[in-house]
Structure formats: structure tokens, C-alpha cells
Amino acid sequence: MFSHRKRIVLPLTALGLLLGTFGLCQRSGHEAQAQDRSSVAAAQPAKGQDADREAIVKATRSFAVAYEKADAKALAAHWTENGEYTADDGTVFRGRDAIEKEYVKLFAKKKDAVKVEMEIDSIRFPSRDSAIEEGHFKVRVGKDPAISSKYSVLHVRDNGKWLMAVVREWPGDGASVRDLDWLIGTWSAQRDGTEVVTKYEWWGNKSFIRMDITIKNNAKSIKGFQMIGKDASTGQLRSWTFDPDGGFGEANWSRDGNKWVLDSAAVLHSGVIVTATNIIVPLDENAFTFQSVRRTIGDANAPDIGPVRVTRVKAKN
């Protein structure tokens, strides 16, 4: 962190698409505002400490800006003179000077542009002059996939200014549901006279993403939903999908470079088992491709789907 197929096609395609997902890397409306890299969503402060909370939020934004500018000195200035930083590998750096030197080394290795998102989960005030901030830090270097980590900070009031005294970062444990925040929003795709519209939104305490899907053609309209989250027993990112006729399915998600691969299986309401590998590849901030390969329906192989281009539905003003 602080370091980086036509008769049978519609129902089968519907469930196949439900097993997969649609979306792309741009958020819309209030979601974009809530998750912009320079904004934060923090817990409510204790009574009478609104100004202190705002000062800490401002400092967090300032940290993100300095990181994107690769300004090691400005970053280190966010710590107290004798502050500590524990990196995600357990290495501890003590003192502002040592922390600055470590950032100089880090930025020397990063030649591409860096983009940062910091999301504050909570700010607590154990005393008048101390605060504990917890949140998530996401950094993207060039076109590489973003890397997320969890952090905590002990802030102290030092000569009237809130500074970081102790910072601890935890390594990411594989793909996280937060790595799919780019799905948040509404998206559309068309194929063989069928339109697919999907809407993704956070559910719970950002532990899940819920996807609602509507598939329409001239004959009918089918709806279903999907929940995406992390299986705490295995650490695997997974999704669980349900259609209105009683079909259901699940998929394991993994990231391969810039694409997401979903190993999917489902049971149709008829009892037939369907399997597929679904692949999502971002094209730009407003489009991606969805492809379904290695498909089976019962004991028979089925033709591939796609790639299908999916585009973002712009929010109405």
C-alpha cells in the first residue's frame, strides 16, 4: 500500500450469463462520487469531534495525492518524527527519515503512472488527541491490475496537527470482492436479438456485490440475480446465481493478468447440469468483452458464446 446459442438458446444463454457477469470499470452517479480515489466513506465521529475527523480525512486525501505524485518527502511528512510503518511483508521502518528513504527506493522502481484509491472504513477516537483509522488502499501501476490491501493508522495530535504515529498494512489474501468495485453500475449487451441488462450494487457492509439481470427478446423477459463474495472458509472469491424458474449455479473467480476467469457450474430447473468457463476482459473505461467457453449441457458439449461486447449505461442527469 502504503508500498502496491435458437430454440433452446434463450434459457440456456440466460443461465449461462447469470453464471457469468457483466460490468465494466467505471462507476456512475453517487457511486462514483462515493468511491472516487480522492474521496472516503468514514464512520461517524464521536460527538464534538467533527473537525478532528475532517482533518484526518483531509490528511488521508493528501497522502493519496502525494503517493500518485511519487513525492517521498511529502508522504513521509504525514508521519510523526519518530513514527513507524509496518509494511505488508512485516518489515518495520522507524522514523520519518527511514520512511522517506524507503519511498524513494519504491518510486525508483515504478516508472509508470500510479493511481491510488483510499477508502476509510472507520475512524475512532480512543482519546482527545488520538484516533484510529482503518480502511482499504488500492494502487494501480500503469496498466497492471490494481492491488488492494487493508491498513490501520494510529493518528496523534502533534503540535496541533494530526499526524500518523503507527501505520500497519496487511497483504491482500488473493482476489477480493473489493477488486470488483468496477462492476458497480448498470451495463448492457445485445446478441441475436436478445438484450441483457445488468445492475451491480454493494450489499451489506461491502461484503457482497449483488447483481440483478434482465434478459429480453421479442418473446419474453427473464430476470435473476447473483451474489458475489468471498468464501471465508477457503479464501476463494465466488458467486452464487439464481433464476426465477428454480435454476441455480455458482462460480469460482480468479484473476489472470487483466482478465477475470469464472469456472462456473449450474443446475437448470429441469435438473440438467450446465458448466462453462466465462472470461471477462476490460477494453476501456466504458466497455469490456464477455466470453463463455468450454461449455457443456448435460453430457454434450455446447458452442461457445462470444466474445460479446458489453457497454456501460450512462447515468441520467
C-alpha positions as CSV (number, residue, x, y, z in Angstrom):
1,M,0.0,0.0,0.0
2,F,1.5,2.5,1.6
3,S,4.1,0.5,-0.7
4,H,1.1,-1.6,-4.5
5,R,-26.6,-20.3,-28.6
6,K,-32.5,-20.6,-31.2
7,R,-35.0,-22.5,-29.7
8,I,-33.1,-23.5,-26.7
9,V,-30.7,-20.5,-26.7
10,L,-32.5,-18.0,-24.6
11,P,-32.9,-20.0,-21.3
12,L,-29.5,-21.6,-21.6
13,T,-27.9,-18.3,-22.5
14,A,-29.8,-16.6,-19.7
15,L,-28.4,-19.0,-17.1
16,G,-25.0,-19.0,-18.7
17,L,-24.9,-15.3,-18.5
18,L,-26.2,-15.4,-14.9
19,L,-23.3,-17.7,-14.1
20,G,-21.0,-15.1,-15.6
21,T,-21.3,-11.4,-15.2
22,F,-21.5,-8.1,-17.0
23,G,-20.0,-4.9,-16.0
24,L,-17.1,-2.5,-16.5
25,C,-14.6,-0.4,-14.9
26,Q,-16.5,2.8,-14.5
27,R,-18.9,3.7,-11.8
28,S,-21.8,6.1,-12.2
29,G,-23.7,8.7,-10.2
30,H,-23.4,8.7,-6.5
31,E,-21.3,5.5,-6.5
32,A,-18.6,7.2,-8.5
33,Q,-18.6,10.1,-6.0
34,A,-18.5,7.8,-3.0
35,Q,-15.6,5.7,-4.4
36,D,-13.6,8.3,-6.2
37,R,-9.9,8.0,-5.4
38,S,-9.9,11.3,-3.6
39,S,-13.0,10.6,-1.5
40,V,-13.7,8.5,1.5
41,A,-16.6,6.9,3.4
42,A,-15.8,7.0,7.1
43,A,-17.7,6.1,10.2
44,Q,-19.4,8.9,12.1
45,P,-17.1,10.5,14.7
46,A,-17.7,10.9,18.3
47,K,-19.8,13.9,19.4
48,G,-17.8,17.1,19.2
49,Q,-15.0,15.7,17.0
50,D,-16.3,16.6,13.6
51,A,-13.4,19.0,12.9
52,D,-10.9,16.4,14.0
53,R,-12.4,13.7,11.8
54,E,-12.4,16.1,8.8
55,A,-8.7,16.9,9.4
56,I,-7.9,13.2,9.4
57,V,-9.9,12.7,6.2
58,K,-8.1,15.7,4.6
59,A,-4.8,14.2,5.6
60,T,-5.7,10.8,4.0
61,R,-6.6,12.6,0.8
62,S,-3.3,14.4,0.9
63,F,-1.5,11.1,1.4
64,A,-3.1,9.7,-1.7
65,V,-2.2,12.8,-3.8
66,A,1.4,12.6,-2.7
67,Y,1.6,8.9,-3.5
68,E,0.4,9.5,-7.0
69,K,3.0,12.2,-7.4
70,A,5.7,9.8,-6.1
71,D,6.6,12.5,-3.6
72,A,8.5,10.6,-1.0
73,K,9.2,13.6,1.2
74,A,5.6,14.7,1.2
75,L,4.5,11.2,2.1
76,A,6.9,10.9,5.0
77,A,5.7,14.3,6.3
78,H,2.4,12.6,7.2
79,W,4.2,10.7,10.0
80,T,5.4,12.0,13.3
81,E,9.2,12.4,13.5
82,N,9.5,9.0,15.3
83,G,6.6,7.4,13.6
84,E,6.5,3.7,12.5
85,Y,5.4,1.9,9.4
86,T,4.9,-1.9,9.2
87,A,4.8,-3.0,5.6
88,D,2.7,-5.9,4.3
89,D,5.7,-8.2,4.5
90,G,6.2,-7.4,8.2
91,T,9.2,-5.1,7.6
92,V,9.2,-2.2,10.1
93,F,10.5,1.3,9.3
94,R,11.0,3.6,12.2
95,G,11.4,7.4,11.9
96,R,10.4,9.9,9.3
97,D,13.8,9.8,7.6
98,A,13.8,6.0,7.2
99,I,10.3,6.0,5.9
100,E,11.2,8.7,3.3
101,K,14.2,6.7,2.1
102,E,12.0,3.6,1.7
103,Y,9.6,5.6,-0.5
104,V,12.4,6.9,-2.6
105,K,13.5,3.3,-3.3
106,L,10.0,2.3,-4.0
107,F,9.2,5.0,-6.5
108,A,12.6,4.5,-8.3
109,K,11.2,1.0,-9.3
110,K,7.9,2.4,-10.5
111,K,8.3,4.1,-13.9
112,D,4.6,4.0,-14.9
113,A,1.8,6.3,-13.7
114,V,0.4,5.4,-10.3
115,K,-3.3,5.7,-9.4
116,V,-4.5,5.4,-5.8
117,E,-7.8,4.8,-4.1
118,M,-8.1,5.1,-0.3
119,E,-11.4,4.2,1.4
120,I,-11.8,4.8,5.1
121,D,-13.9,2.2,6.8
122,S,-13.9,3.8,10.2
123,I,-12.3,6.5,12.4
124,R,-12.4,6.0,16.2
125,F,-11.2,8.4,18.9
126,P,-9.9,6.5,22.0
127,S,-8.8,9.8,23.4
128,R,-9.0,13.5,22.7
129,D,-5.6,13.5,21.0
130,S,-5.5,10.1,19.3
131,A,-7.5,8.4,16.6
132,I,-7.5,5.0,14.9
133,E,-8.3,4.9,11.2
134,E,-9.0,1.6,9.4
135,G,-9.6,1.2,5.7
136,H,-8.5,-0.2,2.3
137,F,-5.8,1.0,0.0
138,K,-5.8,0.2,-3.7
139,V,-2.9,1.1,-6.0
140,R,-2.6,0.6,-9.8
141,V,0.7,1.0,-11.6
142,G,0.4,1.6,-15.3
143,K,-2.0,-1.0,-16.9
144,D,-1.3,-3.6,-14.2
145,P,-4.2,-5.0,-12.2
146,A,-4.9,-3.0,-9.1
147,I,-3.5,-4.4,-5.8
148,S,-5.6,-3.9,-2.6
149,S,-4.6,-4.1,1.0
150,K,-6.1,-3.3,4.4
151,Y,-4.5,-0.8,6.7
152,S,-4.8,0.7,10.1
153,V,-3.3,4.0,11.3
154,L,-2.9,5.4,14.8
155,H,-3.1,9.2,14.4
156,V,-1.9,11.6,17.2
157,R,-2.3,15.3,17.6
158,D,1.2,16.7,17.4
159,N,1.6,20.4,17.9
160,G,-2.0,20.9,16.9
161,K,-1.7,18.8,13.7
162,W,-2.9,15.3,13.1
163,L,-0.1,13.0,12.1
164,M,0.4,9.3,11.7
165,A,2.3,7.7,14.5
166,V,1.9,4.0,13.7
167,V,0.8,2.5,10.4
168,R,0.2,-1.2,9.8
169,E,-0.6,-2.7,6.4
170,W,-1.8,-6.3,5.7
171,P,-1.2,-8.1,2.5
172,G,-4.1,-9.0,0.3
173,D,-5.2,-12.6,0.6
174,G,-6.0,-13.3,-3.1
175,A,-8.7,-11.7,-5.1
176,S,-11.1,-9.6,-3.0
177,V,-14.7,-8.6,-3.6
178,R,-13.4,-5.0,-3.4
179,D,-11.3,-5.7,-6.5
180,L,-14.7,-5.9,-8.3
181,D,-15.8,-2.4,-7.4
182,W,-15.6,-1.5,-11.1
183,L,-18.8,-3.6,-11.5
184,I,-20.9,-1.1,-9.6
185,G,-23.4,0.4,-12.0
186,T,-25.7,-0.6,-14.9
187,W,-24.5,-2.3,-18.1
188,S,-26.0,-3.5,-21.4
189,A,-25.2,-6.0,-24.1
190,Q,-27.1,-7.3,-27.2
191,R,-26.7,-10.6,-29.1
192,D,-29.0,-12.4,-31.6
193,G,-32.0,-10.1,-30.9
194,T,-31.6,-10.5,-27.1
195,E,-30.7,-7.6,-24.8
196,V,-29.0,-8.2,-21.4
197,V,-29.1,-5.5,-18.8
198,T,-27.3,-6.0,-15.5
199,K,-27.1,-3.8,-12.4
200,Y,-24.4,-4.2,-9.7
201,E,-24.6,-2.7,-6.3
202,W,-22.9,-3.2,-3.0
203,W,-24.8,-5.3,-0.5
204,G,-24.2,-5.5,3.3
205,N,-21.1,-3.8,4.6
206,K,-19.4,-4.1,1.2
207,S,-19.0,-7.8,1.8
208,F,-21.0,-8.7,-1.3
209,I,-21.9,-7.3,-4.6
210,R,-25.5,-8.1,-5.8
211,M,-26.1,-8.3,-9.5
212,D,-29.7,-8.1,-10.9
213,I,-30.0,-9.2,-14.5
214,T,-32.8,-8.8,-17.1
215,I,-32.7,-10.7,-20.4
216,K,-35.2,-9.6,-23.0
217,N,-36.2,-10.6,-26.6
218,N,-39.4,-10.3,-28.5
219,A,-40.9,-13.4,-26.9
220,K,-40.2,-12.9,-23.2
221,S,-38.3,-11.3,-20.4
222,I,-36.3,-13.3,-17.8
223,K,-34.9,-12.0,-14.6
224,G,-32.5,-13.3,-12.0
225,F,-29.8,-12.3,-9.5
226,Q,-26.3,-13.1,-8.4
227,M,-24.4,-12.5,-5.2
228,I,-20.6,-12.2,-5.4
229,G,-18.4,-12.5,-2.3
230,K,-15.6,-14.2,-0.6
231,D,-15.9,-17.7,0.9
232,A,-14.3,-17.2,4.3
233,S,-13.7,-21.0,4.7
234,T,-11.4,-21.1,1.6
235,G,-10.5,-17.5,0.8
236,Q,-11.9,-18.1,-2.7
237,L,-13.8,-15.3,-4.4
238,R,-17.1,-16.9,-5.5
239,S,-20.6,-16.1,-6.9
240,W,-24.0,-17.7,-6.3
241,T,-26.6,-17.3,-9.0
242,F,-30.4,-17.9,-9.1
243,D,-33.0,-17.7,-11.8
244,P,-36.8,-17.5,-11.3
245,D,-37.5,-21.0,-12.7
246,G,-35.6,-22.7,-9.9
247,G,-32.2,-23.0,-11.6
248,F,-29.1,-22.1,-9.6
249,G,-25.4,-22.1,-10.0
250,E,-22.0,-21.0,-8.6
251,A,-18.6,-19.9,-9.9
252,N,-15.1,-19.5,-8.7
253,W,-13.5,-16.3,-9.7
254,S,-9.8,-15.8,-10.4
255,R,-7.7,-13.1,-12.0
256,D,-5.3,-13.8,-14.8
257,G,-3.5,-10.6,-15.6
258,N,-6.1,-8.1,-16.7
259,K,-8.9,-10.6,-17.2
260,W,-11.2,-12.4,-14.8
261,V,-11.8,-16.1,-15.3
262,L,-15.0,-17.7,-13.9
263,D,-15.2,-21.5,-13.6
264,S,-19.0,-22.0,-13.5
265,A,-21.5,-24.8,-12.9
266,A,-25.3,-24.7,-12.7
267,V,-28.3,-26.9,-12.3
268,L,-31.3,-25.9,-14.6
269,H,-34.8,-26.2,-13.3
270,S,-35.1,-29.4,-15.4
271,G,-32.2,-31.0,-13.5
272,V,-29.7,-30.7,-16.4
273,I,-26.2,-29.6,-15.3
274,V,-24.5,-26.8,-17.3
275,T,-20.8,-25.9,-17.0
276,A,-18.7,-23.2,-18.6
277,T,-15.6,-21.1,-18.2
278,N,-16.6,-17.4,-18.5
279,I,-14.0,-14.8,-19.3
280,I,-14.3,-11.0,-18.8
281,V,-11.7,-8.8,-20.5
282,P,-11.9,-5.0,-20.0
283,L,-11.4,-2.9,-23.1
284,D,-11.5,0.6,-21.7
285,E,-13.5,2.5,-19.1
286,N,-16.7,2.0,-20.9
287,A,-16.6,-1.4,-22.5
288,F,-15.4,-5.0,-21.9
289,T,-15.9,-8.4,-23.6
290,F,-17.7,-11.4,-22.1
291,Q,-16.9,-14.8,-23.5
292,S,-18.2,-18.3,-22.4
293,V,-16.1,-21.3,-23.5
294,R,-15.7,-25.0,-22.7
295,R,-19.5,-25.2,-22.2
296,T,-21.4,-28.4,-21.6
297,I,-25.1,-29.1,-21.3
298,G,-25.6,-32.4,-19.6
299,D,-23.2,-34.8,-21.3
300,A,-23.0,-32.8,-24.5
301,N,-20.6,-30.1,-25.5
302,A,-22.2,-26.7,-26.4
303,P,-20.9,-24.0,-28.7
304,D,-19.0,-21.1,-27.2
305,I,-20.6,-17.7,-26.7
306,G,-18.9,-14.5,-27.7
307,P,-16.9,-12.6,-27.2
308,V,-19.8,-10.2,-26.7
309,R,-19.2,-6.5,-26.2
310,V,-20.7,-5.0,-23.1
311,T,-21.1,-1.3,-22.6
312,R,-21.8,1.0,-19.7
313,V,-25.2,2.6,-19.4
314,K,-24.7,6.2,-18.7
315,A,-26.5,7.7,-15.8
316,K,-29.3,10.0,-16.5
317,N,-28.7,13.6,-15.3
